[in-house]
Amino acid sequence: MRRYFVVGPILILALLVVVACGDDDTSPSASTSASTASSSPAAATATPTPGATRSNAEAALAGVNDILNRANDARCPTPLTAPCNILYLDPAGTGTEAEHGLATFVVKENGVPDVHLTVGETADGQWFQYLWGNPLYADVPIYNPTTLPAIVTICAFGGKATVYSASNPSSSEAGTLDEGATPTSDRFVLTDPGTIGNAAVNIQGHGWYHLEEPAGWVYSKFVSAGPGCALHDQLEQR
């Protein structure tokens, strides 16, 4: 009986030690998990690389917001010394066809009818202004295609437009197209961004439209949404 009475507390003490050690073994695991979880949001909120972690539509929208912010900063400096018109994105306006290198958004301006801001994607996946206007409004007309793929019209001032193998004039020629030809374009690359100034000072950008046949690229200066080249010839300089 005395042996049982002495051994009993020893067994109880041993059990307590085992339980205590078990609790210590699980603590690092829980701590590691918490540490890993807390680091995840920082990684998730890192600045995305254009074209890598964002869809084209998201990148295009980010580009539009940046354009409007810069334009408003220029139009309405601080401190404000004169009235200015603020540009803002119409919540109902959405980008279109961003996967083909073009996206159009509806922009509102104080005291001015809605206009369309078409942005283009550069070769490195960034989005900048291409066109500012609306074919429906005579005061801010545009002639270039803004939705792709589309059948376009070649307007070369009565001559021929050169089709290049790449989106630059230093590349080899892939063919030529006569005035009035109607090839299909399926892609756009912006090379010369435009700018938004005051209501009467908006500079159009330029880029390259990819053609399915002949396969190659033609400069935007020679591409119209058509049909016909009347508006193109009125607005575009030779």
C-alpha positions as CSV (number, residue, x, y, z in Angstrom):
1,M,0.0,0.0,0.0
2,R,2.8,2.4,0.8
3,R,4.4,1.7,-2.6
4,Y,1.2,2.4,-4.4
5,F,0.8,5.7,-2.5
6,V,4.3,6.8,-3.3
7,V,4.2,5.7,-7.0
8,G,0.8,7.4,-7.6
9,P,2.0,11.0,-7.3
10,I,5.0,10.2,-9.5
11,L,2.6,8.9,-12.3
12,I,0.5,11.9,-11.9
13,L,3.5,14.2,-12.1
14,A,4.7,12.4,-15.2
15,L,1.3,12.8,-16.9
16,L,1.4,16.6,-16.1
17,V,4.8,16.9,-17.7
18,V,3.7,15.1,-20.8
19,V,0.6,17.3,-21.2
20,A,2.7,20.4,-20.7
21,C,5.3,19.3,-23.3
22,G,2.5,18.6,-25.7
23,D,1.2,22.2,-25.4
24,D,4.7,23.6,-26.1
25,D,5.0,21.5,-29.2
26,T,1.9,23.0,-30.8
27,S,2.7,26.6,-30.1
28,P,5.4,27.2,-32.8
29,S,3.1,25.7,-35.5
30,A,0.3,28.1,-34.6
31,S,2.7,31.0,-34.4
32,T,4.2,30.1,-37.9
33,S,0.7,30.0,-39.4
34,A,-0.2,33.4,-38.0
35,S,3.0,34.9,-39.3
36,T,2.4,33.4,-42.7
37,A,-1.1,34.7,-42.8
38,S,-0.1,38.2,-41.8
39,S,2.5,38.4,-44.6
40,S,0.0,37.3,-47.3
41,P,-1.9,40.7,-47.6
42,A,1.4,42.6,-48.1
43,A,2.3,40.3,-51.0
44,A,-1.2,40.6,-52.4
45,T,-1.2,44.4,-52.4
46,A,2.2,44.7,-54.1
47,T,2.2,47.0,-57.2
48,P,1.3,44.7,-60.1
49,T,3.4,44.6,-63.2
50,P,1.4,45.8,-66.3
51,G,0.0,42.9,-68.2
52,A,1.2,40.4,-65.6
53,T,-1.1,40.4,-62.6
54,R,-4.0,42.5,-64.0
55,S,-6.3,41.9,-66.9
56,N,-6.2,44.2,-69.9
57,A,-9.5,45.8,-68.8
58,E,-8.2,46.5,-65.3
59,A,-4.9,47.9,-66.7
60,A,-6.9,50.1,-69.2
61,L,-9.1,51.5,-66.5
62,A,-6.1,52.3,-64.3
63,G,-4.6,54.1,-67.3
64,V,-7.7,56.1,-67.8
65,N,-7.9,57.2,-64.2
66,D,-4.3,58.3,-64.4
67,I,-5.0,60.3,-67.5
68,L,-7.9,62.1,-66.0
69,N,-6.1,62.8,-62.7
70,R,-3.2,64.4,-64.6
71,A,-5.6,66.4,-66.8
72,N,-7.5,67.7,-63.8
73,D,-4.3,68.6,-62.0
74,A,-3.3,70.7,-65.1
75,R,-6.7,72.2,-65.6
76,C,-7.4,73.0,-61.9
77,P,-4.1,73.8,-60.2
78,T,-3.9,74.6,-56.5
79,P,-4.6,77.3,-55.5
80,L,-7.3,77.7,-58.1
81,T,-7.2,81.1,-59.7
82,A,-9.9,80.7,-62.4
83,P,-12.9,78.5,-63.1
84,C,-12.1,75.1,-64.6
85,N,-13.8,72.1,-66.0
86,I,-13.4,68.8,-64.2
87,L,-13.2,65.6,-66.2
88,Y,-14.6,62.5,-64.6
89,L,-15.4,58.9,-65.7
90,D,-19.0,58.1,-66.3
91,P,-19.8,55.2,-64.0
92,A,-22.0,53.7,-66.7
93,G,-19.2,53.9,-69.3
94,T,-17.1,50.7,-69.6
95,G,-14.0,49.9,-71.5
96,T,-14.5,47.9,-74.7
97,E,-12.3,45.4,-76.6
98,A,-9.3,45.9,-74.2
99,E,-7.9,42.6,-75.2
100,H,-7.2,43.9,-78.7
101,G,-5.2,46.9,-77.6
102,L,-8.0,49.5,-77.5
103,A,-10.5,50.5,-74.9
104,T,-13.1,53.3,-75.0
105,F,-14.6,55.0,-71.9
106,V,-17.3,57.7,-71.6
107,V,-15.9,60.8,-70.0
108,K,-18.0,63.7,-68.7
109,E,-16.9,67.3,-68.5
110,N,-18.6,70.2,-66.7
111,G,-20.8,72.0,-69.2
112,V,-19.7,69.9,-72.2
113,P,-21.5,66.8,-73.7
114,D,-20.1,63.4,-73.0
115,V,-17.1,62.5,-75.0
116,H,-15.3,59.2,-75.6
117,L,-11.7,58.7,-74.4
118,T,-10.1,55.9,-76.3
119,V,-6.8,54.5,-74.8
120,G,-4.3,52.3,-76.5
121,E,-1.9,49.7,-75.2
122,T,1.8,50.2,-75.7
123,A,4.2,47.4,-76.6
124,D,5.1,47.1,-72.9
125,G,1.6,46.8,-71.7
126,Q,0.8,50.3,-70.5
127,W,-2.2,52.3,-71.4
128,F,-2.2,56.0,-72.6
129,Q,-4.5,58.3,-74.5
130,Y,-5.1,57.5,-78.1
131,L,-8.2,59.4,-79.2
132,W,-10.4,62.1,-77.5
133,G,-13.8,62.7,-79.2
134,N,-16.9,61.0,-80.4
135,P,-18.1,60.3,-84.0
136,L,-21.6,61.4,-83.0
137,Y,-20.5,65.0,-82.1
138,A,-19.4,67.3,-84.9
139,D,-17.3,69.4,-82.6
140,V,-15.0,66.5,-81.5
141,P,-15.1,64.1,-84.4
142,I,-12.7,61.1,-84.8
143,Y,-12.2,58.9,-87.8
144,N,-9.9,56.1,-86.5
145,P,-11.3,52.7,-85.6
146,T,-11.9,52.3,-81.8
147,T,-13.3,48.8,-81.6
148,L,-11.4,45.7,-82.9
149,P,-11.5,43.4,-84.7
150,A,-13.1,45.4,-87.5
151,I,-13.1,46.0,-91.2
152,V,-11.2,49.2,-91.8
153,T,-10.6,51.5,-94.8
154,I,-7.2,52.5,-96.1
155,C,-7.0,56.2,-96.7
156,A,-3.6,57.2,-98.2
157,F,-4.5,60.5,-99.8
158,G,-5.1,58.9,-103.2
159,G,-1.9,56.8,-103.0
160,K,-0.8,53.6,-101.3
161,A,-0.2,52.7,-97.7
162,T,2.8,50.5,-96.8
163,V,2.2,47.5,-94.6
164,Y,5.2,46.6,-92.4
165,S,6.2,43.3,-90.8
166,A,6.4,45.0,-87.4
167,S,4.9,48.1,-85.7
168,N,7.7,50.4,-86.8
169,P,8.7,51.9,-90.1
170,S,12.2,50.5,-89.8
171,S,11.0,46.9,-90.2
172,S,10.7,45.2,-93.6
173,E,7.8,45.8,-95.9
174,A,5.0,43.2,-96.0
175,G,3.1,44.7,-98.9
176,T,1.1,47.8,-99.9
177,L,-2.6,48.6,-100.0
178,D,-4.4,51.0,-102.3
179,E,-6.6,53.8,-101.2
180,G,-10.1,52.5,-100.4
181,A,-8.9,48.9,-99.6
182,T,-10.9,47.3,-96.8
183,P,-8.7,44.8,-94.8
184,T,-9.6,43.4,-91.4
185,S,-7.7,44.7,-88.4
186,D,-7.4,42.6,-85.2
187,R,-4.9,44.4,-83.0
188,F,-3.6,47.9,-82.1
189,V,-0.3,49.1,-80.6
190,L,0.1,52.7,-79.4
191,T,3.4,54.3,-80.1
192,D,2.8,58.0,-79.8
193,P,0.3,58.9,-76.9
194,G,-1.9,61.9,-77.2
195,T,-2.7,64.4,-74.5
196,I,-5.7,66.1,-73.0
197,G,-5.5,69.8,-72.5
198,N,-8.2,72.4,-72.3
199,A,-11.5,71.9,-74.1
200,A,-10.1,73.1,-77.4
201,V,-6.6,71.7,-77.1
202,N,-6.5,67.9,-77.3
203,I,-3.7,66.1,-79.2
204,Q,-4.5,62.8,-80.9
205,G,-2.2,59.9,-80.5
206,H,-0.9,57.6,-83.2
207,G,0.0,53.9,-83.4
208,W,-0.2,50.8,-85.6
209,Y,-3.1,48.6,-86.7
210,H,-2.3,45.0,-87.3
211,L,-3.9,43.6,-90.5
212,E,-4.9,40.0,-91.1
213,E,-4.3,40.2,-94.9
214,P,-1.7,41.1,-95.9
215,A,-0.4,40.1,-92.5
216,G,1.4,43.1,-91.1
217,W,1.1,46.6,-89.6
218,V,-0.1,49.9,-91.0
219,Y,0.3,53.3,-89.4
220,S,-2.9,54.7,-87.9
221,K,-2.6,57.8,-90.0
222,F,-3.7,55.8,-93.0
223,V,-6.5,53.8,-91.3
224,S,-10.1,54.9,-91.1
225,A,-13.2,53.3,-89.6
226,G,-14.8,54.2,-93.0
227,P,-16.6,53.7,-95.2
228,G,-14.9,56.3,-97.3
229,C,-12.1,58.8,-96.6
230,A,-13.9,62.1,-96.5
231,L,-13.6,62.6,-92.7
232,H,-10.1,61.2,-92.6
233,D,-9.0,63.6,-95.3
234,Q,-10.6,66.5,-93.5
235,L,-9.0,65.8,-90.1
236,E,-5.7,64.2,-90.9
237,Q,-2.6,66.0,-92.1
238,R,-0.6,64.5,-94.9
